[in-house]
Amino acid sequence: MTLQTEQADEASDMELAVAEYLAANPAFFERHESLLLELRLPHVNGGSVSLLERQLAALRKECARHQQRFDELVEVGRNNDLLISRLHQMTLSLMDTTELDEVLNVLEDQLHAEFKADYVELRLFTPAELEDPSALESSEEKAVSHFKTFFQQNRPRCGDLSQAQLETLFGLEAEEINSAVLIPLKSESISGIMAIGSSDEQRFRQDMGTDFLNRLGEIVSKRLEMVSEPGA
């Protein structure tokens, strides 16, 4: 080991000892206030700043980070309040429906107007038809096969869909859709899919939360069950 290496190791050990001492004795600079005025730290733009100035700058930076996070949380809260309000209004509108066509009209109108949906489609089946789709028409049987995993998982799905899935749900409009949400509809007499499509590929992302979508699916499923029994 060379002399330079030994000196570097000693300096490193000394720095560590000083750092440990200061961490264990936070009141050190209260007893030696004059040091605070004498200590100088290198500045990124050249020159030097006092320790107090560096601490103040660090505190300001930390405060700005906390403020940004706070603003983000406030925005999330506002968006959640807005979603809850819209869901409440949709629920009230659905409660006034007495027929299947009325339910479908309310859903389409509300999702377009209040939730900025570009495209809305529903596919409804009975649980028996999902168990054995062989009795369905060819197009409906294909629809069941394309979404077999989705029905099994029974949870909302956000993001992109396969071309076959898009065409099954949206037909000729499939080419216009760059992101979509699938919401399972399930009750004692009804199973199905509520699909919402958007031309914006960032509108529905895979990392989106699904609590709201779950609630929407439960409300729609219950109302559909009360006004109709598809396949009966």
N, C-alpha and C positions, 0 to 999 in steps of 0.2 A: 504494500500500500504506500503510495507516495505521500509526501508532506501535504500537498494541496488537498488530496482526498481526505486525509485525517482532519485537516482544518475545516473542510466543508462539512464533514460528519459532525464535528464538534459544534459548528455554527448551527447546524440543523437541530442537534439535540438541545442546544441552548434556546433556540426559537420555540421549540416544542415546550420546553420547561416554562418559558415566559408566558406562552399562550395558555398553558394549563393553570399557571398561577393567577393570571388575570381572570380566567373563567371562574376560578374558585373564589376569587376576591373581587367581586364587582364594585365594591366601594373603594377600590384602590385609588381611582382618579378623584374621588371626593376628598381624599386625604392629600392628594397631590395635584390640586387644580392647575397649578402653574404649568404642569406638563402638557395639559390640553392645549395651551396657547403656543407651546414650543414645538409640539409634534407636527410634522408636515408629511403629507402623503402625495405621491405622484399623481398628476391629473392626466386623464386620457388625451387631452389636447395640449399637453405640455405644461410646464410650470408645476406648481404644487398648491394644495389646499390644506386647510387645517383639518384635524380629526373631526371637530364639531361640524364643519362644513360638509365633510364627507358623510357623516351620520345624518345630517339634515337632508342631504340629497337622497340618501338611501331610504329614509323615512318617507319622503315625498313620493319616491318611486313605488314603494310598497303601498302607500295610501292610494295612489292612482290605480294600482292593480285591484285593490279591494273595492274601490269605487266602480271600476269596470264590471267586476263580478256582481256587485250589488245591482247595478243597472240592468245586467243580463237577467238576474233573478226577478227583478220587478217586471221586466218585459215578458218573461215566461208566465208570471202570475197574471198579468193583464190578458195575455192570450188564452190562458186557461179559463179565466172568468168569462171571456167572450165565447169560448167554446161551450161552456156550461150553459150560458144564456141561450145560445142558439139551439143546443140540444133540448133545453127545456121548452123552447118555442115549438120545435119540431114535435116533441112529445104531445103537447097540447093539440097541435093540428092533427096528429094521428088519432088522438082520442075521439075526434069528431067524425072519423071515417066509419062507415058501416059496410062497405063493399071492397073487394080486392082492387078494383080499378081506382077507387078513391085513394087507397093506401099508396098505390104505385104513383099516382099523380102528385100526391103530397110529397113523397120522397124525392121524385124528380125535381119538382119545383123548389123545394127547400135546399136540396143539395146543390142545385145550380145557383140559386140566389144567395144563400147564406154561407155555403162552404166552397164556393168557387170551383165546383166540379165541372169539367168540360163534357164528360160523358158518364151516364149512369145506366147500368143494366142489372136486371135480376133474373136468375134462373132458379126455379122452384121445383122440388121433387117431393115425393113422399119418402119416408125412411125405407119402405119396402122397395121402392124403385132404385134406391142407392144400393141396397143389398143385392138385388138382382135386376140390373138394367137391361137384360136381354129383351124384355117386353116393350121397351121404349122404341120410339122411332129412331132411325139411324143417326140423325143429327144429335138427338138428345143422348143416345147411348155413347156417342163419341164425347159429348160434353162431360159426362160422368167419368169416362176413362181418363180424359185430360186432367181432371182435378181430383183424382182418386186420393193422392197423398194429402191434398188440402182438406178434403172431407175427413180423412182419418185424423189429421192433426187438430182440426176444429179450433183454429185460432187465426186471427187476422194476419194477412201477409201484405207487406209493402215492398215496392220496388218495381223491377221490370219482370215481364212475363214472357213466356215463349211465344213465338209467332202463332203456333197452333192454338194456344190458350187465348191470345188476343182475338184471333179470328172467330173462335168459338163464342166468345162473349160479345164482341163488338161488331162483327161482320165487316162490312166495307170500311168502317171507321177505324179499324185496327191500325191502319198505316199512320193515322194521326196521333196515336197514343205512345208516349215515351216513358210514362210511369203510371203505376196503377195501385189501387188498394183492393184487396179481396177481403170481404167480411163474411164469416160463416153465419148462416141463418139456421137455427135448429130449435125445434120444439117437439112435442109429442106427435104431431101430425105433419110437420113441415121440416124439410131440410133444403138448403139452397145456398146460393151465392149472391151477395150484393157486391157488384163491381163498380168502382169509381175510377175513371181514367182521366189523365191530364196530358196535354201536349208538352208540358214542361217536365223535362227529365229530372229536375230537382224537387218537384212538387211532392212526390211520395218516395221517400228513401227507405232503404232497408233498416237504417238505424233509428227510425221514428218510433216513438212510444205508441203502444196500442191500447192503453186503458180506455181512452175515449172511444175507440173503434169497437172494443168489447161491449161497452155500454150501449152504443148505437145498435149493434147487432142484437143484443138482448131485447131492446125496446121494439125493434122492427119485427123480430121473431114472434114476440108475444102478440103484437097487433095483427100480424098475418094469421096467426093461429085462430084469433078470435073472429075474423071476418071470412075465412075461407079454409077449405080443406082440399088442396090440389090433388087431383087424381081420384077423389071419392066418387 
